[in-house]
Amino acid sequence: MSTRAIEGYHLIKPEDLFWRASNLMKIPNADFLERTGSENMGARLWRMPPMSANTLHKHIRAEEFYFVLEGTGRLRVGDETLTVPKYGGVLVGPDKLRQVFNDTDEEVLWLIIGAPEELEFLQGSKSQMDLSLIYPVDPTQLPPELAGSQWPPQE
């Protein structure tokens, strides 16, 4: 599958970002590249509230780069838990199960960049996605570090 490159450039200002809660885990996030039409990469900011976790997942083709902008990041990769300092990053291959979580009392801001973009996940995709390819186990399970915690919050 070939993807087309964008032409020129796209400047994205903070006020252009649209923040929303993620579907499964209700983590606030903003998609940097949704307005650009890029078919090559995705980039999203994630604001991890205290004592929260994102989905436990993997990818089909995409490598993901996890970069901590604020706070101290925590990332489960396979059976390992990594602590990522502010301005630190981790590159994760597509086949590894991974989960960003926050077991601290402070919000953590991540920038997560993935490539190539998995077009199956884009809104309006015509294909029926086999979700077991990215969620081979319960994606809402919390890491051991959050045992006894309740996330996402009950509505």
MONORGI-V615328 format. One record per residue. PHI is phi in radians with two decimals (999 if undefined). PSI is psi in whole degrees, -180 to 180 (* if undefined). D_CENTER is the distance of its C-alpha to the mean C-alpha in whole Angstrom. Layout:
# MONORGI-V615328
phi=PHI psi=PSI d_center=D_CENTER
phi=PHI psi=PSI d_center=D_CENTER
This chain:
# MONORGI-V615328
phi=999 psi=125 d_center=23
phi=-1.80 psi=148 d_center=24
phi=-2.11 psi=152 d_center=22
phi=-1.62 psi=146 d_center=23
phi=-1.45 psi=151 d_center=23
phi=-1.23 psi=163 d_center=23
phi=-1.85 psi=141 d_center=26
phi=1.21 psi=-134 d_center=26
phi=-2.57 psi=166 d_center=24
phi=-2.29 psi=119 d_center=22
phi=-1.57 psi=126 d_center=22
phi=-2.06 psi=117 d_center=19
phi=-1.69 psi=156 d_center=20
phi=-0.92 psi=-38 d_center=19
phi=-1.23 psi=-13 d_center=21
phi=-1.41 psi=-17 d_center=19
phi=-1.29 psi=142 d_center=16
phi=-1.93 psi=114 d_center=16
phi=-1.57 psi=137 d_center=14
phi=-2.56 psi=162 d_center=13
phi=-1.49 psi=136 d_center=12
phi=-1.13 psi=155 d_center=9
phi=-1.06 psi=-55 d_center=12
phi=-1.43 psi=-45 d_center=12
phi=-1.89 psi=-2 d_center=11
phi=1.05 psi=38 d_center=12
phi=-1.60 psi=128 d_center=10
phi=-1.08 psi=131 d_center=11
phi=-2.61 psi=157 d_center=9
phi=-2.37 psi=129 d_center=10
phi=-1.55 psi=116 d_center=10
phi=-1.24 psi=-36 d_center=12
phi=-1.81 psi=2 d_center=13
phi=-1.07 psi=-31 d_center=14
phi=-1.48 psi=-10 d_center=18
phi=-1.53 psi=-20 d_center=18
phi=1.36 psi=13 d_center=19
phi=-1.09 psi=131 d_center=17
phi=-1.84 psi=7 d_center=17
phi=-1.85 psi=-30 d_center=16
phi=-2.63 psi=159 d_center=13
phi=-2.14 psi=150 d_center=10
phi=-2.58 psi=130 d_center=9
phi=-2.51 psi=141 d_center=7
phi=-1.59 psi=139 d_center=8
phi=-2.22 psi=124 d_center=7
phi=-1.75 psi=101 d_center=10
phi=-1.50 psi=111 d_center=10
phi=-1.15 psi=162 d_center=14
phi=-0.96 psi=141 d_center=16
phi=1.00 psi=44 d_center=17
phi=-2.20 psi=168 d_center=13
phi=-2.57 psi=147 d_center=11
phi=-1.59 psi=-176 d_center=7
phi=-1.22 psi=148 d_center=8
phi=-1.50 psi=116 d_center=10
phi=-2.67 psi=173 d_center=9
phi=-2.44 psi=-173 d_center=10
phi=-2.28 psi=170 d_center=11
phi=-1.52 psi=-53 d_center=14
phi=-2.21 psi=-25 d_center=15
phi=-1.33 psi=132 d_center=12
phi=-1.50 psi=148 d_center=11
phi=-2.19 psi=138 d_center=8
phi=-1.92 psi=122 d_center=9
phi=-1.83 psi=123 d_center=8
phi=-2.27 psi=127 d_center=11
phi=-1.57 psi=121 d_center=12
phi=-1.66 psi=-35 d_center=14
phi=-2.48 psi=139 d_center=16
phi=1.51 psi=-165 d_center=16
phi=-2.02 psi=121 d_center=16
phi=-1.48 psi=150 d_center=13
phi=-2.26 psi=134 d_center=13
phi=-2.50 psi=125 d_center=11
phi=-1.62 psi=125 d_center=12
phi=-2.23 psi=112 d_center=13
phi=1.05 psi=-126 d_center=16
phi=-1.67 psi=5 d_center=18
phi=-1.81 psi=147 d_center=18
phi=-1.94 psi=124 d_center=16
phi=-1.85 psi=142 d_center=16
phi=-1.88 psi=123 d_center=16
phi=-2.01 psi=116 d_center=15
phi=-1.26 psi=163 d_center=17
phi=-0.88 psi=133 d_center=17
phi=1.25 psi=10 d_center=17
phi=-1.63 psi=161 d_center=16
phi=-2.53 psi=162 d_center=13
phi=-2.43 psi=131 d_center=12
phi=-1.77 psi=128 d_center=12
phi=-2.14 psi=130 d_center=12
phi=-1.26 psi=162 d_center=13
phi=-1.05 psi=-36 d_center=13
phi=-1.39 psi=-10 d_center=15
phi=-1.50 psi=130 d_center=14
phi=-1.15 psi=138 d_center=12
phi=-2.55 psi=154 d_center=9
phi=-2.70 psi=122 d_center=8
phi=-1.44 psi=135 d_center=7
phi=-2.53 psi=169 d_center=11
phi=-2.38 psi=108 d_center=13
phi=-1.84 psi=27 d_center=17
phi=-1.97 psi=177 d_center=18
phi=-1.62 psi=2 d_center=20
phi=-2.01 psi=145 d_center=19
phi=-1.11 psi=146 d_center=15
phi=-2.14 psi=131 d_center=13
phi=-1.87 psi=121 d_center=11
phi=-1.94 psi=146 d_center=8
phi=-1.91 psi=122 d_center=8
phi=-2.09 psi=123 d_center=6
phi=-2.05 psi=132 d_center=8
phi=-2.24 psi=144 d_center=9
phi=-2.72 psi=145 d_center=12
phi=-1.28 psi=155 d_center=14
phi=-1.04 psi=134 d_center=13
phi=-1.60 psi=97 d_center=13
phi=-1.09 psi=-19 d_center=15
phi=-1.04 psi=-24 d_center=16
phi=-1.62 psi=-9 d_center=13
phi=-1.24 psi=146 d_center=14
phi=-1.03 psi=139 d_center=16
phi=1.53 psi=2 d_center=20
phi=-1.07 psi=137 d_center=19
phi=-1.42 psi=-22 d_center=23
phi=-1.43 psi=147 d_center=22
phi=-1.49 psi=116 d_center=21
phi=-1.39 psi=132 d_center=18
phi=-1.45 psi=99 d_center=19
phi=-1.16 psi=-18 d_center=16
phi=-1.18 psi=-16 d_center=17
phi=-1.20 psi=-31 d_center=16
phi=-1.89 psi=-22 d_center=12
phi=-2.11 psi=72 d_center=13
phi=-1.25 psi=-16 d_center=17
phi=-2.27 psi=174 d_center=17
phi=-0.99 psi=112 d_center=16
phi=-1.23 psi=-15 d_center=12
phi=-1.68 psi=2 d_center=14
phi=-1.16 psi=143 d_center=15
phi=-1.60 psi=151 d_center=15
phi=-1.19 psi=160 d_center=16
phi=-0.96 psi=-31 d_center=19
phi=-1.12 psi=-20 d_center=19
phi=-1.86 psi=18 d_center=18
phi=-0.94 psi=133 d_center=21
phi=1.55 psi=-10 d_center=23
phi=-1.52 psi=159 d_center=21
phi=-1.99 psi=113 d_center=20
phi=-2.59 psi=138 d_center=16
phi=-1.26 psi=164 d_center=16
phi=-1.05 psi=145 d_center=19
phi=-1.29 psi=140 d_center=22
phi=-1.57 psi=* d_center=23
